[in-house]
């Protein structure tokens, strides 16, 4: 439970036009350098306003070979970096979570997964869990059951290799580049959410996690290979990535919209801020239908980068 909880001088004599041209050249240089990393990078621009978006996935194999050097050099040339929201957790939040541990880890007393899932999904779940020791999974909370399905059966590694966010953080710290979190989620909100959400809310999560488990652990490496090769639609279609998007926190009806709202607000502000902002954001948030890239394009921004929509 603790693991889950604790689960960003122009030339003085230059004319305004020349300054804009220099800034545009600078943005283009940073984009070219960032793309050497081979991961999804987009330049979003309208007139003299621009933003660099790096699509990241959490959870990559430790032996994945990619080229973070380009992303690190690009980060060192940016004016600021935007990072995903973080949780502000207090000691009292931790004790409260422990005190209400049964509510978070178990289904309501006397209930099993069969009381909440569609019979067809329950039958598929039974098949996936056939080799489990004991039947305690039947009464496990859907919040944890979804995590277990993805970790134990779909290959997701909680302690995974270095991803784009890690590379950007390290480079920004070395270069003393200003970094900003796009927002915060209070610990008491997280605890309230985990305690009060009824099991029915997590049905889509369990359905997607069962599908990911049925697809097997190979999807973990395939998802990372697609990310490294900038095959964005392929990543979004990966059963494991779909499940991660359906489960907590992104699939939660309270926490998910809060996280998306914080990102949208931060990016809309960043695109109006002078200088070069580099944002490392969840790939699904950026590229999903109706996501950030679709919204920016609808608002008239030019977007240059890998194709994010499936044909």
Secondary structure, DSSP 8 states (H G I E B T S, - for coil): -HHHH------TT--HHHHHHHHHHHHHHHHHHHGGG-S-EEEEEETTEEEEEEEE-S---TT----HHHHHHHHHHSSEEEE--EEE--HHHHHHHHHTHHHHHB-STT--GGGTS-HHHHHHHHHHTTTSSSSGGGGB-HHHHHHHIIIIIS---SS----HHHHHHHHHHHHT-EEEES-EEEHHHHHHHHHH--GGGGHHHHHHHHHHHHH-THHHHHHHHHHHTT-HHHHHH-HHHHHHHHSTTTTSTTHHHHHHHHHHHHHHHHTTSSS-EEEEEEHHHHHSTTSHHHHHHHTT-EEESS--S--
